[in-house]
Amino acid sequence: MTIGKTGATVAMKGAGYYSQSTRGAKDVIDNATGMLVEAVAAIPEPPANTPLQIADFGAADGGTSKKAIRETVVALRNRFPGRQILVTYTDLPSNDYSNLFKNILGLTEDQDNNYYTEFQDILVHACGIGFHRQLLPDASLDFGFSATAMHYISEKPCEINNHVHVVGAGVETRVAYAARAATDWENILLGRAAELRPGGRLVFMNFCKDEIGRYLGNTDGINMFDTFNQLWRGMHDEGRISDAEYLQASFPQYYRNTEEFSAPFQDVTSPVRAAGLRLISIHTGLVKCPYRAAFEDSSNSMTTREFAVSYIPTLRSWSETVFLNALDPSRSPEEREALIDLFYQRYEDLVAANPNGHAMDYVHCYIAIEKEL
Ligand SMILES: C[S@@+](CC[C@H](N)C(=O)[O-])C[C@H]1O[C@@H](n2cnc3c(N)ncnc32)[C@H](O)[C@@H]1O
């Protein structure tokens, strides 16, 4: 059995920083919550005396999906009154589960959508094993959901020698990442196929490369990953970080396109089809960067520095661990922290000096799947 290595290095910034700084990811989920409600309307009634089971795969601290999970719970309660509902949150072992449970129990500042305290007979579990494997018992899941998580691949097939992300890599590297992502996607689907009850549903909102080549932070302005690379490379060229530290900072991610997401459903010989999964719908969509939108709406009452200060934390919430973990372990924690602070300070200074084109627009592929009855 192989366990992906991504878990050793990927983590959202903890202690609540993730969902406080990631309004855009919450907007993505909130805007598409209708897909979750539709899925609930389509699932068959589970056997008598069986709890309804839903899961959020790659949930981080659970803050961004709280409203959507509440609406799913409401829809389930309306359809199947009196049933226990088991909500399982999954993520990697490195995730901040303490903050996840604080969010669910309503022990944080966010007091909205506290479905756990609002409704009776809700059970909440968490699983710290990656979603490339089966996580729940056979035929026990009624509805599975995932947002902005499945672009993480289980393992980097190679380091990227000229960039921090495969979007800027050469052809050979891109092909190796695409192959890893294809195997991972099949494993994700086979895991879910085993977990789903016949007639059960999945809704995924996955980062993607859309039909015109757009992806996170690369829509119509400056490419965010090129900026990360330029700044990290600059620290290398100044001698602040070593060759190895430059090389090790790359994201274990791949943005699949619609064809890549659809492939296992279209190939009649694929194990995913044999396992009973069918694609119901697939489309791409863009959600604007809320920090950029607030800056534009402020009609110059917000300074460029204020915009930069509001914007950088949303990048930092999910990217910091990649750069931090690339630094040599022989450096003291203070030295590492100072280098990372300098890196993001430079990004902030760049945006404050000229904010034109800086925005982290979200580009997603929205996918609904069912398991045959
Ligand atoms: C950008 S966050 C998204 C969190 C939340 N779903 C949202 O939409 O705001 C990505 C999450 O996926 C998790 N993740 C990455 N690889 C994973 C894997 N193999 N299995 C489970 N979770 C994973 C990360 O740890 C992180 O919490």
The ligand as an SDF file (V2000), in Angstrom:
LIG
                    3D

 27 29  0  0  0  0  0  0  0  0999 V2000
   -7.5980   25.1210   -0.2930 C   0  0  0  0  0  0  0  0  0  0  0  0
   -8.1060   24.0600    0.9840 S   0  0  0  0  0  0  0  0  0  0  0  0
   -9.8490   23.9400    0.7150 C   0  0  0  0  0  0  0  0  0  0  0  0
  -10.5920   23.7630    1.9930 C   0  0  0  0  0  0  0  0  0  0  0  0
  -12.1070   23.7990    1.8630 C   0  0  0  0  0  0  0  0  0  0  0  0
  -12.6050   22.6040    1.2440 N   0  0  0  0  0  0  0  0  0  0  0  0
  -12.5520   25.0050    1.0940 C   0  0  0  0  0  0  0  0  0  0  0  0
  -13.0910   24.8620    0.0020 O   0  0  0  0  0  0  0  0  0  0  0  0
  -12.3340   26.1150    1.5750 O   0  0  0  0  0  0  0  0  0  0  0  0
   -7.5450   22.4780    0.4240 C   0  0  0  0  0  0  0  0  0  0  0  0
   -7.6590   21.4010    1.4850 C   0  0  0  0  0  0  0  0  0  0  0  0
   -7.4320   20.1220    0.8870 O   0  0  0  0  0  0  0  0  0  0  0  0
   -6.6640   19.3650    1.7890 C   0  0  0  0  0  0  0  0  0  0  0  0
   -6.0430   18.2530    1.0770 N   0  0  0  0  0  0  0  0  0  0  0  0
   -5.0070   18.2750    0.2170 C   0  0  0  0  0  0  0  0  0  0  0  0
   -4.7320   17.0350   -0.1970 N   0  0  0  0  0  0  0  0  0  0  0  0
   -5.6110   16.2050    0.4140 C   0  0  0  0  0  0  0  0  0  0  0  0
   -5.8260   14.7980    0.4030 C   0  0  0  0  0  0  0  0  0  0  0  0
   -5.0510   13.9930   -0.3180 N   0  0  0  0  0  0  0  0  0  0  0  0
   -6.8210   14.2990    1.1460 N   0  0  0  0  0  0  0  0  0  0  0  0
   -7.6070   15.1110    1.8940 C   0  0  0  0  0  0  0  0  0  0  0  0
   -7.4550   16.4510    1.9390 N   0  0  0  0  0  0  0  0  0  0  0  0
   -6.4640   16.9860    1.2180 C   0  0  0  0  0  0  0  0  0  0  0  0
   -5.6810   20.3710    2.3450 C   0  0  0  0  0  0  0  0  0  0  0  0
   -5.0680   19.9100    3.5200 O   0  0  0  0  0  0  0  0  0  0  0  0
   -6.6120   21.5450    2.5770 C   0  0  0  0  0  0  0  0  0  0  0  0
   -7.2100   21.5270    3.8380 O   0  0  0  0  0  0  0  0  0  0  0  0
  1  2  1  0
  2  3  1  0
  2 10  1  0
  3  4  1  0
  4  5  1  0
  5  6  1  0
  5  7  1  0
  7  8  2  0
  7  9  1  0
 10 11  1  0
 11 12  1  0
 11 26  1  0
 12 13  1  0
 13 14  1  0
 13 24  1  0
 14 15  1  0
 14 23  1  0
 15 16  2  0
 16 17  1  0
 17 18  1  0
 17 23  2  0
 18 19  1  0
 18 20  2  0
 20 21  1  0
 21 22  2  0
 22 23  1  0
 24 25  1  0
 24 26  1  0
 26 27  1  0
M  CHG  2   2   1   9  -1
M  END
$$$$
